[in-house]
């Protein structure tokens, strides 16, 4: 299994790792959801890079992407049951 720090390094948000982990712990998200969310944040930063307040941008986008990641994982698991 790839460590979370590798995902954060690849996306350029290694400095936000402690913030992301505390947010995920507070909102009760798991490893898979955090890994999926940081990949989505990396994609979003390529389209709309943070301009002014990088930390606030990251917190907002990461919380949105955590919810998306949970939904994606649940859809994938449910779809697997019906195949």
C-alpha positions in Angstrom: 0.0 0.0 0.0 1.3 3.5 -0.9 1.7 5.9 2.1 -0.5 9.0 2.1 2.6 11.2 2.1 3.4 9.9 -1.4 0.1 11.2 -2.7 0.6 14.6 -1.1 4.1 14.8 -2.5 2.9 13.9 -6.0 0.2 16.6 -6.0 2.4 19.3 -4.4 0.5 19.6 -1.2 2.9 17.9 1.3 2.8 21.0 3.5 -1.0 20.4 3.9 -0.7 16.8 5.1 -1.2 17.6 8.8 -4.2 19.8 8.0 -5.7 17.1 5.8 -5.3 14.4 8.3 -6.9 16.4 11.1 -9.8 17.3 8.8 -10.2 13.7 7.8 -10.1 12.5 11.4 -12.6 15.2 12.5 -15.0 14.4 9.7 -14.5 10.6 10.1 -13.0 9.7 6.7 -10.7 6.7 6.1 -7.4 6.2 4.2 -9.0 5.3 0.9 -11.2 8.4 0.9 -8.3 10.7 1.8 -6.1 9.2 -1.0 -8.9 9.6 -3.5 -9.6 13.2 -2.3 -6.0 14.4 -2.6 -5.8 13.1 -6.1 -9.0 15.0 -6.9 -7.5 18.1 -5.2 -4.4 17.8 -7.4 -6.5 17.7 -10.5 -8.5 20.7 -9.4 -5.3 22.7 -8.6 -4.2 22.1 -12.2 -7.5 23.7 -13.5 -7.9 26.4 -10.9 -4.7 26.9 -9.0 -4.9 28.7 -5.6 -4.1 32.3 -6.1 -4.4 34.2 -2.8 -4.8 32.1 0.3 -3.5 28.6 -0.5 -4.5 27.1 2.9 -8.1 28.3 2.8 -8.4 27.1 -0.8 -7.0 23.7 0.2 -9.4 23.3 3.2 -12.4 24.2 1.1 -11.5 22.0 -1.9 -10.3 19.1 0.2 -13.5 19.0 2.2 -15.6 19.0 -1.0 -13.4 16.3 -2.5 -13.6 14.1 0.6 -17.4 14.0 0.2 -17.0 13.2 -3.5 -14.4 10.5 -2.8 -16.8 8.8 -0.3 -19.6 8.9 -2.8 -17.4 7.5 -5.5 -16.1 4.6 -3.3 -19.7 3.8 -2.2 -20.9 3.7 -5.8 -18.0 1.5 -6.8 -18.7 -1.0 -3.9 -22.4 -1.1 -4.6 -21.9 -1.6 -8.3 -19.6 -4.4 -7.6 -22.4 -6.3 -5.7 -24.7 -6.3 -8.6 -22.3 -7.6 -11.2 
